[in-house]
């Protein structure tokens, strides 16, 4: 019997009521931390969390709190794939600079394990997502239950344990009262800029429906402050000392600059000091592409301007970057034998990389402090001039890639050029996998951090379409429904996860999907060829009766018709002129539109200016592989640890 200080609810109902009262706050601005829930119901959650979400929705409707056709303390969105739901939540978090995220509920078994890839993507990208996979019975009364994977060594293991290594926080609720400390710990991790990632709370299906007398205090409004760690004076002075001693410093701006909302401060720092700024995928747009100190993407798929300066740099100032192997060109791009690193990051783990001078601090506050302390200091005029010359050279190369007039099929770089010229400064381009991220990092001209949304930490095929859903929802929730969201997918990526098109149609979400058809894997095909494997297994071909190999005619699938079958409007584009015309139609429409265009599988792509370590077979009967191994051995000689 509940007392005046308690309220009797099921575990599922308590989860919904608790989440409705959680807020994040930074710089005095509050927002709902978890404004909604994606999910698919199965026998594991339909009568637990499903009932709780229904009850909340009906209560809001009866009280008149429903707004805009969307009711409930925790609005529910029916998705088509659990992995896609986590991708959408991650994109929502990225769009809100990690100040908000969505919850995801699944049934047990395959529904839960479908989330593993999405959780790995979120944690790798340092993006908060909140996952509620259903679990086996805590009582073990019916055992084994439907979809249970039995472990003969322990009755306490379920498939949800696969989420442990890809989660920043993981727990299983075997008794109702365990929910209290678990949810509080989950909120802490979701709002910790250094520790955030996937948060997984496993809910046994019997526990979800079990009633408990909860303290009323558990459901009070809580505001979780998202900290801006201040730079420590001693370490700040050490970084300043390094900068003042450097002749050819280079900033590498990562996602931490964007999430900290430090773009204005980065631009002011660069203008004052003259230090050139290169960017990673996550950091692109943190400095506007036409800033006098902007030199473009750095690393394996970077611009010649950034990579030339990286090879000469005697000091690399990493701000909010985790230094992936693409950023360092597999430890070859920072070639100066005397190069040193100074890293600014909220996470000590990343700040310590490359034996750097560590400044564990918020990017915005650190840049403000550095700019003030370095007042009157600047790089030499000759270095400023070299920065401008190199950037101008790459801009000419970009113009050439954007306007190749390649025949008979256009190169995908021409599609990107058209988009770059047609999209607004705060419209959002989304991509994740294939050859496209490399071309985009090298070529895309981002004027704002909002515009460029390329997931390249996990580079997950299938991310783009659900990410468009999460991004568009976040923009609409924040009053930016007028901004275009454009997801670019290749035919390979499209085939992996197109089904959230139906979710967006159901929710009335207007996005543009650019579908490039080239009948194969362009990126891996080119990599295969360069490593002596002759593009084997990378083209969509019929198996030939003559050879017994996959080298026959193109597989006759119709991806445009498939997109239409999900409920999208589809416009087929015969060349770049038609693409430009159809983009304008799609932008003016209020419906989800797919722009379908055939492109050349073999490019041409932007000129390569750096290396990527992909090992080649040391022995082979194939001459192509033997030649590639000789080239690989020569290229690997430049690889080093930055000590």
C-alpha positions as CSV (number, residue, x, y, z in Angstrom):
1,X,0.0,0.0,0.0
2,X,1.5,3.3,-1.1
3,X,1.9,6.0,1.5
4,X,1.8,9.8,1.0
5,X,5.5,9.7,0.4
6,X,5.4,6.9,-2.2
7,X,3.5,6.2,-5.4
8,X,2.7,2.7,-6.6
9,X,3.8,2.1,-10.2
10,X,5.2,-0.7,-12.3
11,X,8.9,-0.6,-13.2
12,X,7.9,0.4,-16.8
13,X,5.7,3.2,-15.6
14,X,8.4,4.4,-13.2
15,X,10.9,4.6,-16.1
16,X,8.5,6.8,-18.1
17,X,7.7,9.0,-15.2
18,X,11.3,9.4,-14.2
19,X,12.6,10.3,-17.7
20,X,9.9,12.9,-18.1
21,X,11.5,14.9,-15.2
22,X,15.1,14.8,-16.3
23,X,16.7,17.9,-17.8
24,X,20.2,18.8,-19.0
25,X,21.6,22.3,-18.5
26,X,24.6,24.1,-19.9
27,X,25.3,27.9,-19.8
28,X,21.9,28.4,-18.0
29,X,19.8,26.8,-20.8
30,X,17.7,23.8,-19.8
31,X,16.1,21.2,-22.1
32,X,14.5,17.8,-21.7
33,X,17.3,15.3,-21.5
34,X,15.2,12.5,-23.1
35,X,12.4,14.0,-25.0
36,X,11.1,10.8,-26.6
37,X,11.4,7.1,-27.1
38,X,12.0,5.0,-30.3
39,X,11.0,1.4,-30.2
40,X,9.6,-1.8,-31.5
41,X,7.3,-3.9,-29.3
42,X,7.6,-7.6,-28.8
43,X,6.6,-10.0,-26.1
44,X,9.4,-8.7,-24.0
45,X,8.3,-5.1,-23.7
46,X,4.8,-4.8,-25.1
47,X,3.1,-5.3,-21.7
48,X,5.8,-3.6,-19.7
49,X,7.3,-0.4,-21.1
50,X,4.7,-0.6,-23.9
51,X,1.8,-0.4,-21.4
52,X,3.6,2.4,-19.6
53,X,4.1,4.5,-22.8
54,X,0.4,3.9,-23.7
55,X,-0.8,4.9,-20.3
56,X,1.2,8.1,-20.4
57,X,0.0,9.0,-23.9
58,X,-3.7,8.4,-22.9
59,X,-3.2,10.5,-19.7
60,X,-1.8,13.4,-21.7
61,X,-4.7,13.2,-24.2
62,X,-7.3,13.2,-21.4
63,X,-5.7,16.1,-19.6
64,X,-5.5,18.2,-22.8
65,X,-1.7,18.3,-22.8
66,X,-1.4,16.8,-26.2
67,X,0.2,19.3,-28.6
68,X,0.7,19.2,-32.4
69,X,-0.8,15.7,-32.6
70,X,1.9,14.4,-30.3
71,X,1.0,13.5,-26.7
72,X,2.6,12.0,-23.6
73,X,5.3,12.6,-21.1
74,X,7.6,10.4,-23.2
75,X,6.3,10.4,-26.8
76,X,6.7,7.1,-28.6
77,X,7.9,6.7,-32.2
78,X,7.4,3.3,-34.0
79,X,10.6,2.5,-35.9
80,X,11.2,-0.3,-38.4
81,X,14.6,-1.5,-37.2
82,X,16.2,-1.5,-33.7
83,X,19.7,-0.7,-35.1
84,X,18.2,2.2,-37.1
85,X,16.5,3.5,-33.9
86,X,19.8,3.7,-32.1
87,X,21.3,5.5,-35.1
88,X,18.5,8.0,-35.1
89,X,19.0,8.6,-31.3
90,X,22.7,9.1,-31.9
91,X,22.0,11.6,-34.7
92,X,19.5,13.4,-32.4
93,X,22.2,13.7,-29.8
94,X,24.8,15.0,-32.3
95,X,22.4,17.6,-33.6
96,X,21.7,18.9,-30.1
97,X,25.5,18.9,-29.3
98,X,25.0,16.0,-26.9
99,X,22.6,17.9,-24.6
100,X,19.7,15.6,-25.5
101,X,19.1,12.1,-26.7
102,X,16.3,9.6,-27.3
103,X,15.5,6.4,-25.5
104,X,15.2,3.1,-27.4
105,X,13.1,0.1,-26.2
106,X,13.3,-3.3,-27.7
107,X,12.0,-6.8,-27.0
108,X,14.4,-9.6,-26.0
109,X,16.6,-11.7,-28.2
110,X,17.0,-10.4,-31.8
111,X,15.4,-7.0,-31.0
112,X,18.1,-6.4,-28.3
113,X,21.1,-7.7,-30.3
114,X,20.0,-5.6,-33.2
115,X,21.1,-2.6,-31.1
116,X,24.7,-3.7,-30.6
117,X,26.0,-2.0,-33.8
118,X,24.1,1.2,-33.0
119,X,25.5,1.2,-29.4
120,X,29.0,0.7,-30.7
121,X,28.6,3.6,-33.1
122,X,27.3,5.9,-30.3
123,X,30.1,5.0,-27.9
124,X,32.8,5.3,-30.5
125,X,31.5,8.7,-31.5
126,X,31.1,9.8,-27.8
127,X,27.4,10.3,-28.3
128,X,24.8,9.6,-25.6
129,X,22.0,7.1,-26.3
130,X,19.7,5.4,-23.7
131,X,18.8,1.8,-24.4
132,X,16.2,-0.4,-22.7
133,X,16.5,-3.9,-24.1
134,X,14.1,-6.4,-22.6
135,X,15.6,-9.4,-20.9
136,X,14.8,-13.0,-19.7
137,X,12.6,-13.5,-16.6
138,X,14.3,-12.5,-13.3
139,X,12.3,-15.2,-11.5
140,X,13.4,-17.8,-14.1
141,X,9.9,-19.3,-13.7
142,X,9.5,-19.9,-17.5
143,X,13.0,-21.0,-18.5
144,X,14.1,-20.9,-21.3
145,X,11.7,-18.2,-22.6
146,X,11.1,-17.5,-26.3
147,X,14.2,-16.1,-27.9
148,X,16.4,-16.9,-25.0
149,X,20.0,-17.9,-25.8
150,X,20.9,-20.4,-23.1
151,X,24.4,-20.3,-21.6
152,X,25.2,-23.7,-20.0
153,X,27.8,-22.1,-17.8
154,X,25.6,-19.5,-16.2
155,X,21.9,-18.9,-15.8
156,X,22.6,-15.2,-15.3
157,X,23.8,-14.5,-18.9
158,X,21.5,-13.3,-21.7
159,X,22.2,-11.9,-25.2
160,X,22.1,-8.5,-23.6
161,X,25.5,-9.1,-22.2
162,X,26.8,-8.5,-25.7
163,X,26.0,-4.8,-25.1
164,X,28.5,-4.6,-22.2
165,X,31.6,-3.9,-24.2
166,X,29.9,-1.3,-26.4
167,X,28.2,0.6,-23.5
168,X,29.7,3.3,-21.2
169,X,27.2,2.1,-18.5
170,X,25.4,-1.2,-18.4
171,X,23.1,-2.6,-15.8
172,X,20.4,-5.3,-15.4
173,X,17.4,-4.6,-13.1
174,X,16.5,-7.9,-11.3
175,X,14.5,-6.2,-8.5
176,X,12.4,-3.0,-8.8
177,X,14.3,-1.0,-6.2
178,X,17.5,-1.5,-8.2
179,X,16.0,0.9,-10.8
180,X,16.6,4.0,-8.5
181,X,20.4,3.9,-8.4
182,X,20.6,2.6,-12.0
183,X,18.7,5.4,-13.6
184,X,20.5,8.0,-11.6
185,X,23.8,6.6,-12.7
186,X,22.6,6.5,-16.3
187,X,21.7,10.2,-16.3
188,X,25.2,11.0,-14.9
189,X,26.9,9.2,-17.8
190,X,24.6,10.6,-20.5
191,X,25.5,14.2,-19.3
192,X,29.2,13.7,-18.8
193,X,31.0,15.1,-21.8
194,X,34.1,12.9,-21.1
195,X,32.4,9.6,-20.3
196,X,29.3,9.7,-22.5
197,X,28.2,7.0,-24.9
198,X,25.7,4.2,-25.0
199,X,23.9,3.6,-21.7
200,X,22.1,0.2,-21.5
201,X,19.6,-0.8,-18.8
202,X,18.3,-4.3,-19.3
203,X,14.8,-4.9,-18.1
204,X,13.6,-8.5,-17.5
205,X,10.1,-8.7,-18.9
206,X,8.6,-9.8,-15.6
207,X,10.3,-6.9,-13.8
208,X,8.9,-4.4,-16.2
209,X,5.4,-5.3,-15.2
210,X,6.0,-5.6,-11.4
211,X,4.6,-3.0,-9.1
212,X,6.6,-1.2,-6.4
213,X,6.1,1.6,-4.0
214,X,8.4,4.3,-5.2
215,X,9.6,7.3,-3.2
216,X,7.9,10.5,-4.6
217,X,11.3,12.1,-4.4
218,X,12.5,9.8,-7.2
219,X,10.2,11.6,-9.6
220,X,11.1,15.2,-8.8
221,X,12.6,17.4,-11.5
222,X,16.3,16.9,-11.8
223,X,18.6,19.2,-13.8
224,X,21.9,17.6,-14.8
225,X,24.6,20.2,-15.4
226,X,26.8,19.6,-18.4
227,X,30.2,20.8,-17.2
228,X,32.7,22.9,-19.0
229,X,36.0,21.9,-17.3
230,X,38.1,24.9,-16.8
231,X,41.7,24.8,-18.0
232,X,44.2,24.3,-15.2
233,X,46.6,27.3,-15.1
234,X,49.8,25.3,-14.9
235,X,48.9,23.2,-18.0
236,X,47.6,26.2,-19.8
237,X,50.9,27.9,-19.4
238,X,52.8,24.9,-20.7
239,X,50.7,24.8,-23.8
240,X,51.2,28.6,-24.3
241,X,55.0,28.0,-23.9
242,X,54.9,25.4,-26.6
243,X,52.9,27.6,-29.0
244,X,55.2,30.6,-28.5
245,X,58.3,28.4,-29.2
246,X,56.7,26.9,-32.4
247,X,57.5,28.1,-35.9
248,X,55.0,26.0,-37.8
249,X,52.1,25.2,-35.4
250,X,48.9,23.5,-36.8
251,X,45.5,23.2,-35.1
252,X,43.5,19.9,-35.7
253,X,39.9,20.7,-34.8
254,X,37.7,17.8,-33.8
255,X,34.2,17.1,-32.8
256,X,34.9,18.5,-29.3
257,X,35.0,22.0,-30.8
258,X,31.5,21.6,-32.2
259,X,29.9,19.9,-29.2
260,X,31.4,22.7,-27.0
261,X,29.8,25.3,-29.3
262,X,33.3,26.9,-29.6
263,X,33.3,27.8,-33.3
264,X,33.3,31.5,-32.7
265,X,36.2,31.1,-30.2
266,X,38.2,28.9,-32.6
267,X,37.8,31.5,-35.4
268,X,38.9,34.3,-33.1
269,X,41.9,32.3,-31.9
270,X,43.0,31.5,-35.5
271,X,42.5,35.2,-36.7
272,X,44.5,36.5,-33.7
273,X,47.5,34.0,-34.0
274,X,47.5,33.1,-37.6
275,X,47.8,29.4,-36.8
276,X,46.3,27.4,-39.6
277,X,43.3,25.1,-38.7
278,X,42.7,21.7,-40.2
279,X,39.7,19.7,-39.3
280,X,38.5,16.1,-38.9
281,X,35.2,14.8,-40.0
282,X,33.5,15.6,-36.7
283,X,35.2,19.0,-36.6
284,X,34.4,20.2,-40.1
285,X,32.7,23.5,-40.1
286,X,34.0,24.5,-36.7
287,X,36.0,27.0,-38.7
288,X,34.3,28.3,-41.9
289,X,36.0,27.0,-45.0
290,X,36.8,30.5,-46.4
291,X,38.4,31.7,-43.2
292,X,42.0,32.9,-43.9
293,X,43.4,30.2,-41.6
294,X,41.2,27.3,-42.7
295,X,43.2,24.6,-44.6
296,X,40.6,21.8,-44.9
297,X,40.5,18.2,-43.8
298,X,43.6,16.5,-42.6
299,X,44.8,12.9,-42.9
300,X,44.2,10.0,-45.2
301,X,41.4,11.6,-47.1
302,X,42.4,15.2,-46.4
303,X,43.2,18.2,-48.5
304,X,46.7,18.8,-49.9
305,X,46.8,22.1,-48.1
306,X,46.2,20.6,-44.6
307,X,48.4,17.6,-45.3
308,X,51.3,19.7,-46.5
309,X,51.2,21.8,-43.4
310,X,50.8,18.7,-41.2
311,X,54.0,17.2,-42.7
312,X,55.9,20.4,-41.8
313,X,54.3,21.1,-38.4
314,X,56.6,21.3,-35.3
315,X,53.6,21.5,-33.0
316,X,50.2,19.9,-33.5
317,X,47.4,21.4,-31.3
318,X,44.6,18.9,-31.1
319,X,41.4,20.4,-29.9
320,X,38.6,17.9,-29.2
321,X,40.0,15.2,-31.4
322,X,40.5,11.5,-30.7
323,X,43.1,11.1,-33.5
324,X,41.7,8.2,-35.5
325,X,44.1,6.5,-37.9
326,X,42.5,8.5,-40.8
327,X,43.4,11.8,-39.0
328,X,47.0,10.7,-38.6
329,X,47.2,8.9,-41.9
330,X,48.1,5.8,-39.9
331,X,50.9,7.7,-38.1
332,X,52.5,9.1,-41.2
333,X,51.1,12.6,-41.9
334,X,52.9,14.4,-39.0
335,X,56.3,13.8,-40.5
336,X,58.5,16.4,-38.9
337,X,61.0,14.4,-36.8
338,X,60.7,17.0,-34.0
339,X,56.9,17.3,-34.0
340,X,55.3,17.6,-30.6
341,X,51.6,17.6,-29.6
342,X,49.5,19.7,-27.2
343,X,46.0,18.3,-26.8
344,X,42.9,20.1,-25.4
345,X,40.1,17.6,-24.6
346,X,37.5,17.1,-21.9
347,X,38.6,13.4,-21.8
348,X,42.1,12.7,-20.4
349,X,42.2,9.5,-22.4
350,X,42.2,11.5,-25.6
351,X,44.2,14.4,-24.3
352,X,47.1,12.1,-23.5
353,X,47.5,10.6,-27.0
354,X,50.8,11.0,-28.8
355,X,52.7,11.8,-25.5
356,X,51.1,15.2,-25.7
357,X,51.1,18.1,-23.2
358,X,47.6,17.6,-21.8
359,X,45.1,20.3,-21.2
360,X,42.0,18.6,-19.9
361,X,39.4,21.3,-20.5
362,X,36.4,22.4,-22.3
363,X,37.3,23.5,-25.9
364,X,35.4,26.9,-25.7
365,X,36.9,27.9,-22.3
366,X,40.4,26.8,-23.3
367,X,40.3,28.7,-26.6
368,X,39.1,31.9,-24.8
369,X,42.0,31.5,-22.3
370,X,44.6,30.8,-25.0
371,X,43.5,33.8,-27.1
372,X,43.7,36.1,-24.1
373,X,47.1,34.8,-23.0
374,X,48.6,34.9,-26.5
375,X,47.5,38.5,-27.1
376,X,50.1,40.2,-29.4
377,X,51.7,36.8,-30.5
378,X,51.4,35.6,-34.0
379,X,53.1,33.2,-36.4
380,X,55.5,34.8,-38.9
381,X,54.0,36.5,-42.0
382,X,55.7,34.0,-44.3
383,X,53.8,31.2,-42.6
384,X,50.5,33.0,-42.9
385,X,51.2,33.5,-46.6
386,X,52.1,29.8,-47.1
387,X,48.8,28.9,-45.5
388,X,46.9,31.1,-47.8
389,X,48.7,29.8,-50.9
390,X,48.2,26.1,-50.0
391,X,44.5,26.7,-49.3
392,X,44.0,28.5,-52.6
393,X,45.6,25.6,-54.5
394,X,43.2,23.1,-52.9
395,X,40.2,25.3,-53.6
396,X,41.2,25.2,-57.3
397,X,41.4,21.4,-57.1
398,X,38.0,21.3,-55.4
399,X,36.5,23.4,-58.2
400,X,37.8,21.0,-60.7
401,X,36.4,18.0,-58.9
402,X,33.0,19.7,-58.5
403,X,32.7,20.6,-62.2
404,X,34.4,17.7,-64.1
405,X,31.6,17.2,-66.7
406,X,32.6,13.5,-66.6
407,X,30.9,11.3,-69.2
408,X,29.0,9.1,-69.9
409,X,28.0,9.0,-66.1
410,X,28.9,11.8,-63.7
411,X,31.5,11.4,-61.0
412,X,30.0,11.5,-57.5
413,X,32.1,14.5,-56.7
414,X,29.9,16.4,-59.2
415,X,26.9,15.5,-57.2
416,X,28.6,16.8,-54.1
417,X,29.5,20.0,-55.8
418,X,25.9,20.6,-56.8
419,X,24.7,19.9,-53.3
420,X,27.4,22.2,-51.8
421,X,26.3,25.0,-54.0
422,X,22.5,24.4,-53.6
423,X,22.3,23.8,-49.8
424,X,22.0,26.6,-47.3
425,X,24.7,27.3,-44.7
426,X,22.7,25.6,-41.9
427,X,21.1,22.8,-44.0
428,X,22.5,19.4,-43.0
429,X,24.4,16.9,-45.2
430,X,24.6,13.4,-43.7
431,X,26.8,10.5,-44.7
432,X,28.8,7.7,-43.1
433,X,30.3,5.0,-45.3
434,X,31.9,4.1,-48.6
435,X,34.0,6.3,-50.8
436,X,31.7,9.3,-50.1
437,X,33.1,10.3,-46.6
438,X,36.6,10.5,-48.1
439,X,35.5,12.7,-51.0
440,X,33.4,14.9,-48.6
441,X,36.2,15.4,-46.1
442,X,38.5,16.5,-48.9
443,X,36.1,18.7,-50.8
444,X,33.0,19.8,-48.8
445,X,33.0,23.5,-48.0
446,X,31.2,23.9,-44.7
447,X,30.5,27.4,-43.5
448,X,28.9,26.3,-40.2
449,X,29.3,23.3,-37.8
450,X,25.6,22.5,-38.2
451,X,26.0,21.8,-41.9
452,X,28.3,18.8,-41.9
453,X,27.1,15.5,-40.3
454,X,29.4,12.7,-41.4
455,X,29.8,9.8,-39.1
456,X,33.3,8.4,-39.6
457,X,34.3,7.1,-36.2
458,X,32.5,3.9,-36.8
459,X,31.7,4.5,-40.5
460,X,28.6,2.4,-40.3
461,X,26.8,1.5,-43.6
462,X,23.1,2.1,-43.0
463,X,23.5,5.0,-40.6
464,X,22.5,7.7,-43.0
465,X,18.7,7.2,-43.5
466,X,17.9,6.7,-39.8
467,X,20.3,9.5,-38.9
468,X,18.3,11.8,-41.2
469,X,15.2,11.0,-39.1
470,X,16.9,11.8,-35.8
471,X,18.4,14.9,-37.2
472,X,15.2,16.2,-38.6
473,X,13.3,15.5,-35.4
474,X,15.9,17.4,-33.4
475,X,15.7,20.4,-35.7
476,X,11.9,20.4,-35.6
477,X,11.9,20.1,-31.8
478,X,14.2,23.2,-31.7
479,X,12.2,25.4,-34.1
480,X,14.3,24.7,-37.2
481,X,11.9,22.8,-39.4
482,X,12.9,25.0,-42.4
483,X,16.4,23.6,-42.6
484,X,16.9,20.9,-45.2
485,X,18.3,17.5,-44.1
486,X,20.0,15.7,-47.0
487,X,21.2,12.1,-46.5
488,X,23.6,10.9,-49.2
489,X,23.7,7.1,-49.7
490,X,25.2,4.7,-52.1
491,X,23.4,1.7,-53.5
492,X,25.3,-0.6,-51.0
493,X,24.4,1.5,-48.0
494,X,20.8,1.9,-49.2
495,X,20.3,-1.9,-49.3
496,X,21.4,-2.3,-45.7
497,X,18.8,0.0,-44.0
498,X,16.2,1.8,-46.1
499,X,13.2,1.0,-43.9
500,X,13.2,4.1,-41.7
501,X,11.9,5.9,-44.8
502,X,8.6,4.4,-43.8
503,X,8.9,5.8,-40.3
504,X,9.7,9.3,-41.6
505,X,6.7,9.1,-44.0
506,X,4.5,8.0,-41.1
507,X,5.8,10.9,-38.9
508,X,5.5,13.5,-41.7
509,X,9.2,14.2,-41.6
510,X,10.5,16.0,-44.8
511,X,14.0,15.0,-45.7
512,X,15.9,14.6,-49.0
513,X,17.7,11.3,-49.7
514,X,20.3,11.4,-52.5
515,X,20.7,7.8,-53.8
516,X,23.8,7.2,-55.9
517,X,23.6,4.0,-58.0
518,X,26.9,2.7,-59.2
519,X,26.3,-1.1,-59.0
520,X,29.0,-1.8,-56.4
521,X,31.2,-0.8,-53.6
522,X,33.2,2.2,-54.9
523,X,35.4,2.7,-51.9
524,X,36.3,-1.0,-51.2
525,X,36.6,-1.7,-54.9
526,X,39.2,1.0,-55.3
527,X,41.0,-0.1,-52.2
528,X,40.9,-3.7,-53.4
529,X,42.4,-2.7,-56.7
530,X,45.2,-0.7,-55.0
531,X,46.0,-3.6,-52.8
532,X,46.3,-6.1,-55.6
533,X,42.9,-7.8,-55.1
534,X,41.4,-6.7,-58.4
535,X,38.1,-5.4,-57.1
536,X,37.1,-8.9,-56.3
537,X,33.7,-9.2,-54.7
538,X,32.9,-5.5,-54.8
539,X,30.5,-5.2,-57.8
540,X,26.8,-6.1,-57.9
541,X,26.9,-8.7,-60.7
542,X,25.0,-11.8,-61.7
543,X,26.9,-15.1,-61.4
544,X,28.0,-16.0,-64.9
545,X,27.2,-19.5,-66.2
546,X,30.3,-19.4,-68.3
547,X,32.9,-18.6,-65.6
548,X,31.0,-19.5,-62.4
549,X,32.0,-16.2,-61.0
550,X,30.2,-13.0,-60.0
551,X,31.2,-11.2,-63.3
552,X,28.0,-11.3,-65.3
553,X,25.5,-8.6,-66.0
554,X,24.4,-6.0,-63.4
555,X,21.9,-7.4,-60.8
556,X,18.6,-6.0,-62.1
557,X,17.3,-4.4,-58.9
558,X,15.3,-1.2,-59.1
559,X,16.3,0.9,-56.1
560,X,14.2,3.9,-57.2
561,X,11.1,1.6,-57.3
562,X,12.1,0.2,-53.9
563,X,12.3,3.7,-52.4
564,X,8.9,4.5,-53.8
565,X,7.5,1.4,-52.2
566,X,8.4,2.8,-48.7
567,X,6.2,5.8,-49.4
568,X,8.8,8.3,-50.7
569,X,8.5,10.6,-53.7
570,X,11.2,9.6,-56.2
571,X,12.8,11.8,-58.8
572,X,15.2,10.2,-61.3
573,X,18.0,12.4,-62.4
574,X,19.7,11.9,-65.8
575,X,22.9,13.9,-65.2
576,X,23.9,16.8,-63.1
577,X,21.7,19.4,-64.7
578,X,18.7,17.3,-64.0
579,X,19.9,16.7,-60.5
580,X,20.1,20.4,-59.8
581,X,16.6,20.9,-61.2
582,X,15.2,18.1,-59.2
583,X,16.9,19.2,-56.0
584,X,15.1,22.5,-56.2
585,X,11.8,20.6,-56.5
586,X,12.7,18.4,-53.5
587,X,13.6,21.4,-51.4
588,X,10.3,23.1,-52.2
589,X,8.3,19.9,-51.5
590,X,6.8,19.1,-48.0
591,X,7.3,15.4,-48.5
592,X,10.2,13.0,-48.2
593,X,11.9,12.9,-51.6
594,X,14.6,10.5,-53.0
595,X,16.8,11.9,-55.8
596,X,18.1,8.9,-57.7
597,X,21.1,9.3,-60.0
598,X,23.5,6.9,-61.6
599,X,27.2,7.7,-61.1
600,X,30.5,6.2,-62.3
601,X,31.8,3.4,-60.0
602,X,35.4,4.2,-60.7
603,X,35.3,7.9,-60.0
604,X,37.3,10.0,-60.7
605,X,37.9,10.9,-57.1
606,X,39.9,13.7,-55.5
607,X,43.7,13.5,-55.7
608,X,45.0,11.4,-52.9
609,X,47.5,13.3,-50.7
610,X,48.1,10.9,-47.8
611,X,48.3,7.2,-46.9
612,X,46.2,4.6,-45.1
613,X,47.6,1.4,-43.6
614,X,45.7,-1.6,-45.1
615,X,48.1,-4.6,-45.0
616,X,48.8,-6.5,-48.2
617,X,49.3,-10.3,-48.4
618,X,53.1,-10.9,-48.0
619,X,53.1,-13.9,-50.5
620,X,50.8,-14.4,-53.5
621,X,50.5,-16.2,-56.8
622,X,49.0,-13.0,-58.2
623,X,51.3,-10.4,-59.8
624,X,48.9,-7.6,-58.8
625,X,49.2,-8.6,-55.2
626,X,53.0,-8.9,-55.3
627,X,53.3,-5.5,-56.8
628,X,51.0,-4.0,-54.2
629,X,53.0,-5.6,-51.4
630,X,56.2,-3.9,-52.7
631,X,54.4,-0.6,-52.7
632,X,53.0,-1.2,-49.3
633,X,56.4,-2.0,-47.8
634,X,57.8,1.2,-49.2
635,X,54.9,3.3,-47.9
636,X,55.0,1.8,-44.5
637,X,58.6,2.9,-44.0
638,X,57.3,6.4,-43.1
639,X,55.1,5.1,-40.2
640,X,56.1,6.0,-36.7
641,X,54.9,6.3,-33.2
642,X,54.7,9.9,-32.0
643,X,56.8,9.8,-28.9
